[in-house]
């Protein structure tokens, strides 16, 4: 059955705009997550999980790269360090219909270090430039890079300047900077999201020194108000865990950051707007939990939110769980908000 498509911006009308995006997150930003986030914002740029060049070139491409046209604007994030392979991956991503292709130069996991990609590429800015140049030559969609301000003992002033200079010379279309170092030895990937101190000033200085380069900032931003404040210094803001853990905040993105009406009025309306898409996924054989695991934080701060999560975590995991299971969970939530201060926010 063909899935009903949420209203979305035509890909022909989506030039690169980094003003607001939801970060690529492994095991989180899959096609079900992105379909749900698109219900909440028409304008937010969405990203795939990082997909390695090896998987793209040799894996099941439709399973790895397939997405709904309603997800536009959506960027494919790739991981790799071989310019020729990245060029092929960029061309494949373009052929699949992605609006842009992003090179991961920020992930600190052991897996990417073993494969010589991700954050360890901060030590090889010339190679990153070669990769970007090869991707640009192979594809006509925008090519962007997501990086850190440095790794390990690197001086962030020198490391970020060197990376930016290399990719600009290669023709990069945009740069998203996670405003923390990555410590490749001694910290886990989880710790690397929180322990290294944030340095927003470093990213702002890069923007001042390169006013013609589209630069977005990522890391520690938890609200749309904080995102708006960052836009005074840079061109865009990327939220990660905040957008995932409290997806209702995405409802404010279009009116607050783009001056356009929100696609839905509140989380309850979001569920109803998403329901036909959920039903179609279920008809295709997708388990309900694969979809609703991305919706657990939708009602944060409302009485009944815990009961909602509990119902989805128990009744929603079985093979027989259906759309009525989701609606039963929503029925446990009060439409009245709790007192301010009771809501838990996950920092990006």
Number of C-alpha atoms within 10 A of each C-alpha: 8 9 15 16 15 20 15 17 15 12 16 9 9 15 12 18 16 20 22 26 26 25 27 24 17 12 9 18 22 21 20 22 19 24 24 24 27 26 25 29 25 25 25 25 25 27 26 28 22 22 19 22 21 14 15 22 14 8 13 11 14 10 9 15 21 14 20 16 18 21 28 28 28 26 27 26 27 27 26 24 24 16 18 15 19 28 21 18 28 33 21 19 24 20 11 15 21 27 23 24 28 27 28 27 28 27 26 25 21 14 11 20 15 10 13 16 26 27 26 26 25 25 17 17 21 18 18 27 22 19 23 30 22 20 30 23 14 18 20 13 22 21 25 26 24 24 28 30 27 28 23 15 9 16 13 20 14 12 19 23 18 17 26 23 16 21 24 19 13 20 18 23 21 24 25 26 26 26 24 27 26 31 22 18 11 9 15 15 15 10 12 19 22 14 14 14 14 17 15 20 11 16 26 21 15 19 18 12 11 15 12 11 19 20 26 27 31 27 25 23 21 20 20 21 13 12 22 17 11 19 17 10 19 23 22 22 26 27 24 22 22 26 26 27 21 24 21 23 19 27 24 23 26 19 14 16 17 14 10 14 15 20 22 17 12 17 20 17 14 19 20 14 17 19 18 16 19 26 17 15 20 18 14 12 9 15 19 24 20 15 20 21 17 21 23 20 23 25 25 24 20 17 18 21 20 18 15 23 23 14 18 25 16 11 18 25 18 13 12 10 17 19 15 12 17 22 16 14 22 23 14 16 20 13 15 10 15 14 10 7 7 12 14 12 17 17 19 22
